[in-house]
Amino acid sequence: MSDRAVSARLRDEARSLDAADELRAKRAEFVLDDTVYLDGNSLGALPAQVPGRVADVIARQWGELRIRSWDESGWWAAPERIGDRIAPLVGAAPGQIVVGDSTSVNVFKALVGAVRLARGEEGGHPGAGASGGAGHPGEGRDEIIVDATTFPTDGYIAQSAARLTGCRLTPLAPADVPAAVSSRTAAVLLNHADYRTGRLHDLPSLTAAVRAAGALAVWDLCHTAGALPVGLDAHGVDLAVGCTYKYLNGGPGSPAYLYVREEHQARFDSPLPGWTSHVEPFGMRPEFEAAQGVTRGRVGTPDILSMLALEAALDVWDGVAVEAVRAKSLALTDFFLRCVAAYVPKGRVESITPEAHAERGSQVALRCEGAGDVMKRLIERGVVGDFRAPDVLRFGFTPLYVSFADAERAARVLAETLDA
Ligand SMILES: Cc1ncc(COP(=O)(O)O)c(C=O)c1O
């Protein structure tokens, strides 16, 4: 088939796939232009209702109601209320997610909190007694395992958490965790999807292996929340964190979240106890006494403007099933990979994203010579992905607003760019 015929066929196919897409109406709920935006795995696009809602928060809630808004506009309760909006997207029942701070800060809270729970410093880790040895189940747990390929911030914080808790730090590929986790392990910090390659790690089986050893599983969901079902409750995840500015479209620097499994909440001992995680925040007492529930994961005054922008952004999820998002995400990345194979001469790029659906998140990463320059030229031509050193082109597929026509155009422009 001629190049022209191949292109015509793929464009036709994209049109049919878009026509059959049950999520296609969602695109109109975002502020987008003619650009092919494949960077929602870094910064999600702006949902159209956010500017008006933020304008109201500023002009009326802050400008007119002022201090009254902490109560009357629901500012004080926003971290838990918005946590409950995120909960169904990651498979959590209400009351287990609190929004606030950055992912980095929440990794710290979760990891140190997990070590304390595993050691029974707050009364013992339920379940550890059965498998963690006789007497003191947490005794001797002096190891933190961290994903060796992690996004750097998680690695840096794991190093600090290890120093603070007197643990040794063991960096491992996630697949090697089941063989290595032991009665010495306190906590394991893993990424659900690898930020560079887009590889999806097997959260159910890895969590089960960690818990069977009496350790706690802490997951970073930055690259999966809003892109695929996570199943935190169903799979027994102990603690989890994630950002909200990628597939949840909360905006630049929007606050992150912390999940503390219900069974751990009574003993969760945050290493960052602040006045808003106190049982009586306005009692101004010198001694710390933690609030009940996931509220003890809060620290200080919530960042209300970004938090309420996020709340408005979450409206786009009304009526959306995460399973439908996942189905479209896989169809998009499959189609994009096929278009790349059809358009790009062999050997010019190499996909480092797994072929198998069970191992693929919602991005495609292509290794390519001169990737930094290639991405610059792609962006000039209206195809926005990003570059990760030294040689990776990343293309994120946000099913709520990316179309099959976008996928076809991105692959075609990539081939033209490499040819130029
Ligand atoms: C897996 C992962 N963890 C953490 C972060 C960043 O965390 P923070 O929100 O603290 O900047 C990112 C940012 O892209 C990430 O990809």
The ligand as an SDF file (V2000), in Angstrom:
LIG
                    3D

 16 16  0  0  0  0  0  0  0  0999 V2000
    5.4380    9.5720   40.4390 C   0  0  0  0  0  0  0  0  0  0  0  0
    5.5580   10.9920   40.9020 C   0  0  0  0  0  0  0  0  0  0  0  0
    5.6400   11.2660   42.2090 N   0  0  0  0  0  0  0  0  0  0  0  0
    5.7370   12.5520   42.6480 C   0  0  0  0  0  0  0  0  0  0  0  0
    5.7350   13.6040   41.7560 C   0  0  0  0  0  0  0  0  0  0  0  0
    5.9080   15.0420   42.1740 C   0  0  0  0  0  0  0  0  0  0  0  0
    5.4240   15.3540   43.3720 O   0  0  0  0  0  0  0  0  0  0  0  0
    5.0790   16.8380   43.8040 P   0  0  0  0  0  0  0  0  0  0  0  0
    3.5990   16.9670   43.6320 O   0  0  0  0  0  0  0  0  0  0  0  0
    5.5100   16.9000   45.2160 O   0  0  0  0  0  0  0  0  0  0  0  0
    5.8240   17.7740   42.9280 O   0  0  0  0  0  0  0  0  0  0  0  0
    5.6210   13.3550   40.3940 C   0  0  0  0  0  0  0  0  0  0  0  0
    5.6100   14.4950   39.4470 C   0  0  0  0  0  0  0  0  0  0  0  0
    5.4960   14.4050   38.2800 O   0  0  0  0  0  0  0  0  0  0  0  0
    5.5430   12.0270   39.9560 C   0  0  0  0  0  0  0  0  0  0  0  0
    5.4660   11.7530   38.6550 O   0  0  0  0  0  0  0  0  0  0  0  0
  1  2  1  0
  2  3  1  0
  2 15  2  0
  3  4  2  0
  4  5  1  0
  5  6  1  0
  5 12  2  0
  6  7  1  0
  7  8  1  0
  8  9  2  0
  8 10  1  0
  8 11  1  0
 12 13  1  0
 12 15  1  0
 13 14  2  0
 15 16  1  0
M  END
$$$$
